[in-house]
Amino acid sequence: MKRAAITAMFILALAGRVAGQGKYLTNEGTIVFYSHTSIEDITAENNEVASVIDGENGEVAVIVQMTAFKFAKSLMQVHFNENYVESEKFPKAIFRGSILNNQEVDYTSAGVYKVRVAGDLTIHGVTNQVSAEGTIEVVGEGIIANTKFMLNPEDYGISIPNVVRKNIAENMEIRINLIHKPI
């Protein structure tokens, strides 16, 4: 729980000033990555994801604890953290960006709004520009942000050894679900 509180404080610092209406926070978001090959399917889920969305200007910040990805096989989790993403050296993945069509989202009216998000994603010490389509669902007092996109680990300096290269997809599907509450 202490790590979640520290993460939430860090994400608030990334997002800048937090007072005012239209700002939403979560520290219990979910990210799932999925790798499919003819040899093996690999899925990992992470529920230690913090995020801030500023509904006024569309700014988005997301931080992910890399060691929090859970795999069906514990050995996969060890290899992921020690050999691939080097979680001890690079403990977090960070996204900073914005909702490009934020003016089309009415944060005061329940509904599902299609959005386009773009920004900088840093994983394993490497930053790349990314963009994805998704949705913002305005519900009750909060919002639910969802997106799905493809990610190539090698674009982030993550080397896949030849011995397991056929077991791991070149491009992995990333699914994100963030249930935000107003700040």
Contacts in CASP RR format, 6 or more apart in sequence:
PFRMAT RR
TARGET T0000
AUTHOR 0000-0000-0000
METHOD contacts of the structure
MODEL  1
MKRAAITAMFILALAGRVAGQGKYLTNEGTIVFYSHTSIEDITAENNEVA
SVIDGENGEVAVIVQMTAFKFAKSLMQVHFNENYVESEKFPKAIFRGSIL
NNQEVDYTSAGVYKVRVAGDLTIHGVTNQVSAEGTIEVVGEGIIANTKFM
LNPEDYGISIPNVVRKNIAENMEIRINLIHKPI
3 48 0 8 1.000
3 65 0 8 1.000
4 27 0 8 1.000
4 28 0 8 1.000
4 48 0 8 1.000
4 50 0 8 1.000
5 27 0 8 1.000
7 27 0 8 1.000
7 48 0 8 1.000
7 50 0 8 1.000
7 63 0 8 1.000
7 65 0 8 1.000
8 25 0 8 1.000
8 27 0 8 1.000
8 50 0 8 1.000
10 50 0 8 1.000
10 63 0 8 1.000
11 25 0 8 1.000
11 27 0 8 1.000
11 50 0 8 1.000
11 51 0 8 1.000
11 52 0 8 1.000
11 61 0 8 1.000
11 62 0 8 1.000
11 63 0 8 1.000
12 18 0 8 1.000
12 25 0 8 1.000
12 52 0 8 1.000
14 52 0 8 1.000
14 61 0 8 1.000
14 63 0 8 1.000
14 94 0 8 1.000
14 96 0 8 1.000
15 23 0 8 1.000
15 52 0 8 1.000
15 54 0 8 1.000
15 59 0 8 1.000
15 61 0 8 1.000
18 25 0 8 1.000
18 52 0 8 1.000
18 183 0 8 1.000
20 183 0 8 1.000
21 56 0 8 1.000
21 182 0 8 1.000
22 54 0 8 1.000
22 55 0 8 1.000
22 56 0 8 1.000
22 107 0 8 1.000
22 182 0 8 1.000
22 183 0 8 1.000
23 52 0 8 1.000
23 53 0 8 1.000
23 54 0 8 1.000
23 55 0 8 1.000
23 56 0 8 1.000
23 182 0 8 1.000
23 183 0 8 1.000
24 52 0 8 1.000
24 53 0 8 1.000
24 54 0 8 1.000
24 55 0 8 1.000
24 142 0 8 1.000
24 143 0 8 1.000
24 180 0 8 1.000
24 181 0 8 1.000
24 182 0 8 1.000
24 183 0 8 1.000
25 50 0 8 1.000
25 51 0 8 1.000
25 52 0 8 1.000
25 180 0 8 1.000
25 181 0 8 1.000
25 182 0 8 1.000
25 183 0 8 1.000
26 49 0 8 1.000
26 50 0 8 1.000
26 51 0 8 1.000
26 178 0 8 1.000
26 179 0 8 1.000
26 180 0 8 1.000
26 181 0 8 1.000
27 48 0 8 1.000
27 49 0 8 1.000
27 50 0 8 1.000
28 47 0 8 1.000
28 49 0 8 1.000
28 179 0 8 1.000
29 47 0 8 1.000
29 49 0 8 1.000
29 50 0 8 1.000
29 51 0 8 1.000
29 176 0 8 1.000
29 177 0 8 1.000
29 178 0 8 1.000
29 179 0 8 1.000
30 45 0 8 1.000
30 46 0 8 1.000
30 47 0 8 1.000
30 49 0 8 1.000
30 176 0 8 1.000
30 177 0 8 1.000
30 178 0 8 1.000
31 45 0 8 1.000
31 46 0 8 1.000
31 49 0 8 1.000
31 64 0 8 1.000
31 69 0 8 1.000
31 174 0 8 1.000
31 175 0 8 1.000
31 176 0 8 1.000
31 177 0 8 1.000
32 43 0 8 1.000
32 44 0 8 1.000
32 45 0 8 1.000
32 46 0 8 1.000
32 174 0 8 1.000
32 175 0 8 1.000
33 43 0 8 1.000
33 44 0 8 1.000
33 69 0 8 1.000
33 151 0 8 1.000
33 172 0 8 1.000
33 173 0 8 1.000
33 174 0 8 1.000
33 175 0 8 1.000
34 41 0 8 1.000
34 42 0 8 1.000
34 43 0 8 1.000
34 172 0 8 1.000
34 173 0 8 1.000
34 175 0 8 1.000
35 41 0 8 1.000
35 42 0 8 1.000
35 43 0 8 1.000
35 168 0 8 1.000
35 169 0 8 1.000
35 172 0 8 1.000
35 173 0 8 1.000
36 169 0 8 1.000
36 173 0 8 1.000
37 166 0 8 1.000
37 167 0 8 1.000
37 168 0 8 1.000
37 169 0 8 1.000
39 166 0 8 1.000
39 167 0 8 1.000
40 167 0 8 1.000
42 71 0 8 1.000
42 76 0 8 1.000
42 167 0 8 1.000
42 168 0 8 1.000
42 169 0 8 1.000
43 71 0 8 1.000
43 72 0 8 1.000
44 69 0 8 1.000
44 70 0 8 1.000
44 71 0 8 1.000
44 76 0 8 1.000
44 77 0 8 1.000
44 80 0 8 1.000
45 69 0 8 1.000
45 70 0 8 1.000
46 64 0 8 1.000
46 65 0 8 1.000
46 68 0 8 1.000
46 69 0 8 1.000
46 70 0 8 1.000
47 68 0 8 1.000
48 64 0 8 1.000
48 65 0 8 1.000
48 68 0 8 1.000
49 62 0 8 1.000
49 63 0 8 1.000
49 64 0 8 1.000
49 65 0 8 1.000
49 68 0 8 1.000
49 176 0 8 1.000
49 178 0 8 1.000
50 62 0 8 1.000
50 63 0 8 1.000
51 60 0 8 1.000
51 61 0 8 1.000
51 62 0 8 1.000
51 63 0 8 1.000
51 145 0 8 1.000
51 178 0 8 1.000
51 180 0 8 1.000
52 59 0 8 1.000
52 60 0 8 1.000
52 61 0 8 1.000
52 180 0 8 1.000
52 183 0 8 1.000
53 59 0 8 1.000
53 60 0 8 1.000
53 99 0 8 1.000
53 136 0 8 1.000
53 143 0 8 1.000
53 145 0 8 1.000
53 178 0 8 1.000
53 180 0 8 1.000
54 60 0 8 1.000
55 99 0 8 1.000
55 102 0 8 1.000
55 105 0 8 1.000
55 107 0 8 1.000
57 98 0 8 1.000
57 102 0 8 1.000
58 98 0 8 1.000
58 99 0 8 1.000
58 102 0 8 1.000
59 97 0 8 1.000
59 98 0 8 1.000
60 95 0 8 1.000
60 96 0 8 1.000
60 97 0 8 1.000
60 98 0 8 1.000
60 99 0 8 1.000
60 117 0 8 1.000
60 145 0 8 1.000
61 94 0 8 1.000
61 95 0 8 1.000
61 96 0 8 1.000
61 97 0 8 1.000
62 94 0 8 1.000
62 95 0 8 1.000
62 176 0 8 1.000
62 178 0 8 1.000
63 92 0 8 1.000
63 93 0 8 1.000
63 94 0 8 1.000
63 95 0 8 1.000
64 92 0 8 1.000
64 93 0 8 1.000
64 94 0 8 1.000
65 91 0 8 1.000
65 92 0 8 1.000
66 81 0 8 1.000
66 85 0 8 1.000
66 87 0 8 1.000
66 90 0 8 1.000
66 91 0 8 1.000
66 92 0 8 1.000
66 93 0 8 1.000
67 81 0 8 1.000
67 87 0 8 1.000
67 91 0 8 1.000
69 77 0 8 1.000
69 80 0 8 1.000
69 81 0 8 1.000
70 77 0 8 1.000
71 77 0 8 1.000
71 80 0 8 1.000
80 87 0 8 1.000
81 87 0 8 1.000
81 88 0 8 1.000
82 88 0 8 1.000
83 161 0 8 1.000
84 153 0 8 1.000
84 158 0 8 1.000
84 159 0 8 1.000
84 160 0 8 1.000
85 123 0 8 1.000
85 124 0 8 1.000
85 158 0 8 1.000
86 124 0 8 1.000
90 123 0 8 1.000
90 124 0 8 1.000
90 125 0 8 1.000
93 121 0 8 1.000
93 122 0 8 1.000
93 123 0 8 1.000
94 121 0 8 1.000
94 122 0 8 1.000
95 119 0 8 1.000
95 120 0 8 1.000
95 121 0 8 1.000
95 122 0 8 1.000
95 130 0 8 1.000
96 119 0 8 1.000
96 120 0 8 1.000
97 117 0 8 1.000
97 118 0 8 1.000
97 119 0 8 1.000
97 120 0 8 1.000
98 117 0 8 1.000
98 118 0 8 1.000
98 119 0 8 1.000
99 105 0 8 1.000
99 115 0 8 1.000
99 116 0 8 1.000
99 117 0 8 1.000
99 136 0 8 1.000
100 115 0 8 1.000
100 116 0 8 1.000
100 117 0 8 1.000
100 118 0 8 1.000
100 131 0 8 1.000
101 114 0 8 1.000
101 115 0 8 1.000
101 116 0 8 1.000
102 115 0 8 1.000
104 113 0 8 1.000
104 114 0 8 1.000
104 115 0 8 1.000
105 113 0 8 1.000
105 115 0 8 1.000
105 136 0 8 1.000
105 138 0 8 1.000
106 113 0 8 1.000
106 138 0 8 1.000
107 138 0 8 1.000
107 143 0 8 1.000
108 138 0 8 1.000
109 138 0 8 1.000
110 138 0 8 1.000
110 139 0 8 1.000
110 140 0 8 1.000
111 137 0 8 1.000
111 138 0 8 1.000
111 139 0 8 1.000
112 135 0 8 1.000
112 136 0 8 1.000
112 137 0 8 1.000
113 135 0 8 1.000
113 136 0 8 1.000
113 137 0 8 1.000
113 138 0 8 1.000
114 133 0 8 1.000
114 134 0 8 1.000
114 135 0 8 1.000
115 133 0 8 1.000
115 134 0 8 1.000
115 135 0 8 1.000
115 136 0 8 1.000
116 131 0 8 1.000
116 132 0 8 1.000
116 133 0 8 1.000
116 134 0 8 1.000
117 131 0 8 1.000
117 132 0 8 1.000
117 133 0 8 1.000
117 134 0 8 1.000
117 147 0 8 1.000
118 129 0 8 1.000
118 130 0 8 1.000
118 131 0 8 1.000
118 132 0 8 1.000
119 129 0 8 1.000
119 130 0 8 1.000
119 131 0 8 1.000
120 127 0 8 1.000
120 128 0 8 1.000
120 129 0 8 1.000
120 130 0 8 1.000
121 127 0 8 1.000
121 128 0 8 1.000
121 129 0 8 1.000
121 130 0 8 1.000
123 156 0 8 1.000
123 158 0 8 1.000
124 156 0 8 1.000
124 157 0 8 1.000
124 158 0 8 1.000
125 156 0 8 1.000
126 155 0 8 1.000
126 156 0 8 1.000
126 157 0 8 1.000
128 155 0 8 1.000
128 156 0 8 1.000
130 149 0 8 1.000
130 151 0 8 1.000
132 147 0 8 1.000
132 148 0 8 1.000
132 149 0 8 1.000
133 147 0 8 1.000
134 145 0 8 1.000
134 146 0 8 1.000
134 147 0 8 1.000
134 148 0 8 1.000
135 144 0 8 1.000
135 145 0 8 1.000
135 146 0 8 1.000
135 147 0 8 1.000
136 143 0 8 1.000
136 144 0 8 1.000
136 145 0 8 1.000
137 143 0 8 1.000
137 144 0 8 1.000
137 145 0 8 1.000
137 146 0 8 1.000
141 181 0 8 1.000
141 182 0 8 1.000
142 179 0 8 1.000
142 180 0 8 1.000
142 181 0 8 1.000
142 182 0 8 1.000
143 179 0 8 1.000
143 180 0 8 1.000
144 177 0 8 1.000
144 178 0 8 1.000
144 179 0 8 1.000
144 180 0 8 1.000
145 176 0 8 1.000
145 177 0 8 1.000
145 178 0 8 1.000
145 180 0 8 1.000
146 175 0 8 1.000
146 176 0 8 1.000
146 177 0 8 1.000
146 178 0 8 1.000
147 175 0 8 1.000
147 176 0 8 1.000
148 173 0 8 1.000
148 174 0 8 1.000
148 175 0 8 1.000
148 176 0 8 1.000
149 173 0 8 1.000
149 174 0 8 1.000
150 171 0 8 1.000
150 172 0 8 1.000
150 173 0 8 1.000
150 174 0 8 1.000
151 171 0 8 1.000
151 172 0 8 1.000
151 174 0 8 1.000
152 170 0 8 1.000
152 171 0 8 1.000
152 172 0 8 1.000
153 160 0 8 1.000
153 168 0 8 1.000
153 172 0 8 1.000
154 160 0 8 1.000
154 170 0 8 1.000
160 168 0 8 1.000
END
